[in-house]
Structures are given as C-alpha cells and as structure tokens.
Amino acid sequence: MSEMATTSLSEQSLREILVDLATEARRRRFDVAPNPCVGAAVIAGGQVLARGFHEYWGGPHAEVEALRAARASGVGPENWEALVVTLEPCSTTGKTPPCTEAILRSGIRRVIVGALDPDPRHRGAGLRLLQEAGIEVEFVPRASELERTAPHFLRWVDIDRQRRPRPWTIAKWAQTRSGQLSPPPQVGGGRWISGPDSLREVQMLRGRVDAIVSGVTTVLHDDPRFTVRPPGDPSKPPLRVILDSYLRTPTDCKLFAPPGPGEGAGEVHILCQAGANAARHRALEAAGAKVTGLHSSEEDHVALRDVQEWLWHKGVRRVLLEAGPQLLTRHLESGFVDQVRVYTGDVMGGEGPTMAPWFTRMRLAERLDREVAADAVLESFVLPSE
Ligand SMILES: NC(=O)c1ccc[n+]([C@@H]2O[C@H](COP(=O)([O-])OP(=O)(O)OC[C@H]3O[C@@H](n4cnc5c(N)ncnc54)[C@H](OP(=O)(O)O)[C@@H]3O)[C@@H](O)[C@H]2O)c1
C-alpha cells in the first residue's frame, strides 16, 4: 500500500479533507456508537464532489452514502478520481453489505484512507481486497486516527471486551430538575416528564437498537408497551426484555397487546431466576412471552452478568436500557453502561430516589449538552471506572 497520495490533490489537501470529514463524522458519535464515526468523499476535478457519513447505527456506511451523493450530482463515474474515507472500508457483512463491494461496483479506481481498522480480525483486509481487485490504495498517516475520531470504537473492539463480550448499552432516562425519575402525581399523569419532541427522539432511538431492557417494577407501575412508533422505524422492532426475577409481570399488561397500526412490537422476553414459579411461567408464555431462567445475583435478583451474556447470544449488540432507578443504578455500578442520554424536563420536585449523585460518580467522555424544546438533554459516553 502506498503512503503518498497521487491524485491531482496534494497530500496536504487530502489530509485537510480527511480532517474535515472526521470532524463532521464525529457529530454523529452518539447515533452510530458502538460503530465508528466515518466520513467519505468522492473527488472529481481535484475537488470534493460529494460527501457521505455513517449517520446512525444500522444505517448505510459513509462510503455508500458518498457514492450515492456522487451519483446524484450528475457528474459521471468516469470523472471520479478517488474515494477518500476516514477509515478503511469494511469487507464483511454486518448490518449492511460490505463497503468493498459497493466500491468495486462503482468503478472508482483509487481509494485513500486516513486510518486502518483497529480490529486485528479485519485490519488491512478491506484494503487488501481492493488492491487485489486492481484498485490503487493509499494511506495518509495520522489524518483521522480513531483515538481522536472514535475512541468509543476502540473500547468496543478492545481485546478484554472481546474476550467477555456484552452489548453496547445506552441508559436513557427522563428526570425532573431534582433528578427524580417519577414526576409529582399531578404532572404528566404521574408518568411523563419530558415533552413531545423528546418522546419523538426516543421513538427514533428505539428503532435503532436490538433490544429494550426494563424492570418488572416499571411494568407494574407504568404498564409500558415499549413499541416503536413513527418517526421511529417500526420495521425491525427491538426485543422487549423484562428483568423479572419472580415472574410478577401481569399477563394482561400492555406488553402483550397487539401493536396498533404502523407500530412495531418486538418479541417479549422475560428473564427470571431459574426455578421461578412454574404456573406463572406457563401463564406468561400463554400470554405471549418467552420466559428464560437465569442465575440469581447475591441480592436475589436475576444476575446482570447472565443477562448480558443472554443478550449477546441472542445477537443483541445495541441495547436501550429504559428502566427505573434500581436497574439503572445496578447497571451503572456493574460497569454495564456505555452511553447515557438523560432528558431533564421542566418539572420541579418528583418522587422516588434521585439519579443526581451519578453525575459526579460517572466518568463521562465527549459529553454533549443540547436542548429539545423545554427539555435539557445530556448525551455522553461512560468510561469504565478506574
Ligand atoms: N423517568 C424515567 O425515565 C423512568 C423510566 C422507567 C421507570 N421509571 C419509573 O421508575 C419507577 C420504578 O423504578 P424501579 O427502580 O423500581 O424499577 P426498575 O429499575 O425498572 O425495576 C426494578 C426491578 O427490577 C427487578 N430486577 C431484576 N433483576 C434485577 C437486578 N439484577 N437488579 C435490580 N433489580 C432487578 C427487581 O424486581 P425483582 O427482584 O422482582 O425481579 C426490581 O424491583 C416507576 O415509578 C417508573 O415510573 C421512570
């Protein structure tokens, strides 16, 4: 692989393009994680003709988006000089087909990358495949290193995590100004803290995870459905996983109701302690749940480590934890939270324990504070405790 780029652009210009792409790609870090942030550009006439980004987890990769935008530009592929991409293209099928295939199909003859895949199983594989197919491959060192563009991805592919894999968990909660997760009884029907725009965002997020995890107390208190409704994508709804050590989930709760029009409802899984009441087990399965017994923790709940393993073996890679303070706290204490999204509604007071102490205890990284209508939203990665 050559280290010097030989398009009509100088190495300095290519480096600038890569840095710009990486900066823009990083804006989507919380939407793509645990995937890396990636940007790509098609060069024609010595200039950037079209750009594309990996916008959200499960969505098309940056190379595919850049090629699509180049096609839409009206400038024919015969004029495309090169594809510049911040990270080596993938050569394996994941949620989407391999990018190397899309590149080969596009007819582009030159690919310039700013970083190699850090995963030893894939490192260099995409570039080798392209080279073997006759594509000129170039590498601009230190242009878009993952330490800068996507440190979360390095944590995800870290060898220790691969040895004991667990899904990427996003803990999402809504809290009042004092950090309580239940509003005063007279507000939001005793349930709703955040506003309608925030709730729409949550629907989008639900459509982009493999599973929603919650606890039986939330089911008993709120009777949630955990379905996906527009603007979320209801086509592949996440599994709905309830941690319920003693099978207290009511058989007539809304989790078992048929989905409404345009609504996506994933399978309901109840994870209980092995040996939990057999009659309840049968009744819940008859209601539509799949019930699985796992080991119990020292506190006599379902063991969270077993839950992580169960999810992983189910093929779940990205989890949305939508639970109350008990399960949130247990996940945080166990180091099983990778990312948080916290909505603080314009509500005073509230009921139940507050999550406020966690804001000093959690090691937050790359934090982003934003507003959605009257709600304040905090998004951040959570680093493992030291
Ligand atoms: N504002 C928000 O974002 C939000 C979101 C969800 C819920 N809530 C509110 O939170 C309240 C419920 O809070 P919560 O904290 O009691 O509910 P939770 O965290 O959703 O569920 C707790 C229950 O999960 C079960 N569980 C199973 N395995 C566990 C484990 N390893 N560790 C701990 N618990 C385990 C326990 O019951 P078993 O031992 O019987 O299994 C426990 O009582 C409700 O009022 C609800 O409205 C608010």
The ligand as an SDF file (V2000), in Angstrom:
LIG
                    3D

 48 52  0  0  0  0  0  0  0  0999 V2000
  -38.1990    8.5960   34.1540 N   0  0  0  0  0  0  0  0  0  0  0  0
  -37.8260    7.5030   33.5150 C   0  0  0  0  0  0  0  0  0  0  0  0
  -37.0740    7.5510   32.5530 O   0  0  0  0  0  0  0  0  0  0  0  0
  -38.3290    6.1770   34.0140 C   0  0  0  0  0  0  0  0  0  0  0  0
  -38.0930    5.0170   33.2710 C   0  0  0  0  0  0  0  0  0  0  0  0
  -38.5540    3.8090   33.7860 C   0  0  0  0  0  0  0  0  0  0  0  0
  -39.2080    3.7760   35.0050 C   0  0  0  0  0  0  0  0  0  0  0  0
  -39.4220    4.9320   35.6920 N   0  0  0  0  0  0  0  0  0  0  0  0
  -40.1000    4.9130   36.9890 C   0  0  0  0  0  0  0  0  0  0  0  0
  -39.3180    4.1530   37.8700 O   0  0  0  0  0  0  0  0  0  0  0  0
  -40.1790    3.5650   38.8330 C   0  0  0  0  0  0  0  0  0  0  0  0
  -39.7650    2.1280   39.0240 C   0  0  0  0  0  0  0  0  0  0  0  0
  -38.4540    2.1620   39.4950 O   0  0  0  0  0  0  0  0  0  0  0  0
  -37.6430    0.8810   39.8730 P   0  0  0  0  0  0  0  0  0  0  0  0
  -36.2510    1.3420   40.0460 O   0  0  0  0  0  0  0  0  0  0  0  0
  -38.2930    0.1960   40.9810 O   0  0  0  0  0  0  0  0  0  0  0  0
  -37.8620   -0.0130   38.5590 O   0  0  0  0  0  0  0  0  0  0  0  0
  -36.9030   -0.8340   37.6060 P   0  0  0  0  0  0  0  0  0  0  0  0
  -35.4850   -0.4850   37.8650 O   0  0  0  0  0  0  0  0  0  0  0  0
  -37.3910   -0.6560   36.2240 O   0  0  0  0  0  0  0  0  0  0  0  0
  -37.1710   -2.3280   38.0580 O   0  0  0  0  0  0  0  0  0  0  0  0
  -36.6670   -2.7710   39.2580 C   0  0  0  0  0  0  0  0  0  0  0  0
  -36.9580   -4.2340   39.4300 C   0  0  0  0  0  0  0  0  0  0  0  0
  -36.2040   -4.9920   38.5030 O   0  0  0  0  0  0  0  0  0  0  0  0
  -36.0800   -6.3020   39.0300 C   0  0  0  0  0  0  0  0  0  0  0  0
  -34.7270   -6.8030   38.8170 N   0  0  0  0  0  0  0  0  0  0  0  0
  -34.3970   -7.9240   38.1430 C   0  0  0  0  0  0  0  0  0  0  0  0
  -33.0850   -8.1060   38.1480 N   0  0  0  0  0  0  0  0  0  0  0  0
  -32.5530   -7.1000   38.8500 C   0  0  0  0  0  0  0  0  0  0  0  0
  -31.2220   -6.7910   39.2240 C   0  0  0  0  0  0  0  0  0  0  0  0
  -30.1810   -7.5440   38.8760 N   0  0  0  0  0  0  0  0  0  0  0  0
  -31.0150   -5.6990   39.9940 N   0  0  0  0  0  0  0  0  0  0  0  0
  -32.0630   -4.9190   40.3650 C   0  0  0  0  0  0  0  0  0  0  0  0
  -33.3440   -5.1740   40.0260 N   0  0  0  0  0  0  0  0  0  0  0  0
  -33.5910   -6.2620   39.2790 C   0  0  0  0  0  0  0  0  0  0  0  0
  -36.3590   -6.2080   40.5160 C   0  0  0  0  0  0  0  0  0  0  0  0
  -37.5480   -6.9060   40.8000 O   0  0  0  0  0  0  0  0  0  0  0  0
  -37.4750   -8.4990   41.0310 P   0  0  0  0  0  0  0  0  0  0  0  0
  -36.4190   -8.7660   42.0470 O   0  0  0  0  0  0  0  0  0  0  0  0
  -38.8300   -8.8710   41.4170 O   0  0  0  0  0  0  0  0  0  0  0  0
  -37.0820   -9.0450   39.7070 O   0  0  0  0  0  0  0  0  0  0  0  0
  -36.5570   -4.7340   40.7700 C   0  0  0  0  0  0  0  0  0  0  0  0
  -37.5450   -4.4680   41.7330 O   0  0  0  0  0  0  0  0  0  0  0  0
  -41.5790    3.6990   38.3370 C   0  0  0  0  0  0  0  0  0  0  0  0
  -42.2210    4.6500   39.1370 O   0  0  0  0  0  0  0  0  0  0  0  0
  -41.4340    4.2260   36.9450 C   0  0  0  0  0  0  0  0  0  0  0  0
  -42.4340    5.1380   36.6180 O   0  0  0  0  0  0  0  0  0  0  0  0
  -39.0030    6.1210   35.2180 C   0  0  0  0  0  0  0  0  0  0  0  0
  1  2  1  0
  2  3  2  0
  2  4  1  0
  4  5  1  0
  4 48  2  0
  5  6  2  0
  6  7  1  0
  7  8  2  0
  8  9  1  0
  8 48  1  0
  9 10  1  0
  9 46  1  0
 10 11  1  0
 11 12  1  0
 11 44  1  0
 12 13  1  0
 13 14  1  0
 14 15  2  0
 14 16  1  0
 14 17  1  0
 17 18  1  0
 18 19  2  0
 18 20  1  0
 18 21  1  0
 21 22  1  0
 22 23  1  0
 23 24  1  0
 23 42  1  0
 24 25  1  0
 25 26  1  0
 25 36  1  0
 26 27  1  0
 26 35  1  0
 27 28  2  0
 28 29  1  0
 29 30  1  0
 29 35  2  0
 30 31  1  0
 30 32  2  0
 32 33  1  0
 33 34  2  0
 34 35  1  0
 36 37  1  0
 36 42  1  0
 37 38  1  0
 38 39  2  0
 38 40  1  0
 38 41  1  0
 42 43  1  0
 44 45  1  0
 44 46  1  0
 46 47  1  0
M  CHG  2   8   1  16  -1
M  END
$$$$
